[in-house]
Amino acid sequence: MRGIILLLLALLVFGCTSQPDPQLNETNITNVSNQTEVNQTNVTDCAGPVCGSDGNTYETDCDAELLNLSFTEGECPAPDCVESDDGIESKVQGTVVFGSDSFDDYCTDSTYLVEYACVENEPENATILCDAGCEDGRCLEPEPEKPDYNCYGPIEPDVFSADQITVNGTTQEDYCIDFTTVKDYYCKENAVRSANSQCPSGYRCSAGACEELVDVCSETDEGADLFVRGRTVVSHGLAIPFDKWDECEDEGLLIEHSCTVNGTAITEELECGSGYQCAGGKCVESSCSDTDDGYDIYKDGTTILYDREEHDDCINDYKLREYFCYGNDIDYDDVQCPEDHICKGDRCMEGSIN
């Protein structure tokens, strides 16, 4: 009985496994074969590389389509590397931008700096040791060394004295900034100081100190020279109270300017004298001559101008008509002879009528 039952179970199992799948008919088998062929065709049609609309390069256009991205043929162009601090500048915190990425310089600790820079259009970085410390993405500037001053000289400004100071072997001297202002150096708290000081009223700055203003006279003809036209100038600080050229009053009289010993100027009226005339602010030779050398009542003279001659002549016993040259002309004076003199021989001479 047991054997019959086992035989029936074996037949039942065999019968179930050998029956065909009612849904796996000829039509379904054909569809599965076609689907496999379609999938193989799609893989074959993928091409690349392509540049996706997100700026990234994909191996094939299929990869971009799977992400619902539009694309263009070829790889995406490399982005420009841009830096804000012009290269490796450790004293300035900078930023490097490369595409959608950015890199800021930063301190790893209080001593080291990571500095970003563009190298061949690629972002690179280097670690730098900051001698004075690292803070806020940059190396700190070292504090300047304070000089050890050693100042020698006056300890307060003095505009009336031209002084000098010495600082660590270097000398500074007082000097005039302009006509009335002194640059005055002095030492204070062992360090150099300076002041721009105005000279008091009536003083001027000269050779680094304020000095009292005095008249200074200069002339171009070196004194009262009748035969050179000169210019005389008196200065009183910036003021010029006197500035004149020699000039002619008339053809025989010269207005001569000259300096005095106290720095002022004087003006004199000087006759050019016999044989000379005034022209162009100086005395020059004239055509007139006088045998008694000009105005001399004690000599009998003749004054000559071209073809004209005039002789000294007694008007009466006591008065002489004295001829002389004046400029380029002949002039005369009627002169009373001095006491105990009479006019005789066309000149004044000692004597009396009795």
Buried (B, 14 or more C-beta within 10 A) or exposed (E): EEEEEEEEEEEEEEEEEEEEEEEEEEEEEEEEEEEEEEEEEEEEEEEBBBBBEEEBBBEBBBBBBEEEBEBEEEEBEEEEBEBBBEEBBBEEBBBBBBEEEEBEBBBEEEBBBBBBBBEEEEBBBEEBEBEEBBEEBBBBEEEEEEEEEEBEBBEEBBBEEBBEBBBEEEEBEBBBEEEBBBBBBBBEEEEBBBBEBBBEEEBBBBEBBBBEBEBEBEBEBEEBBBEBBBBBBBBBBEEEEBEBEBBBEEBBBBBBBBBEEEBBBEEEEBBBBBBBBBBEBBBEEBEBBBBBEBBBBEBBBBBBBEEEEBEBBBEEEBBBBBBBBBBBBBBBEEBBBEEEBBBBEBBBBEEEEE
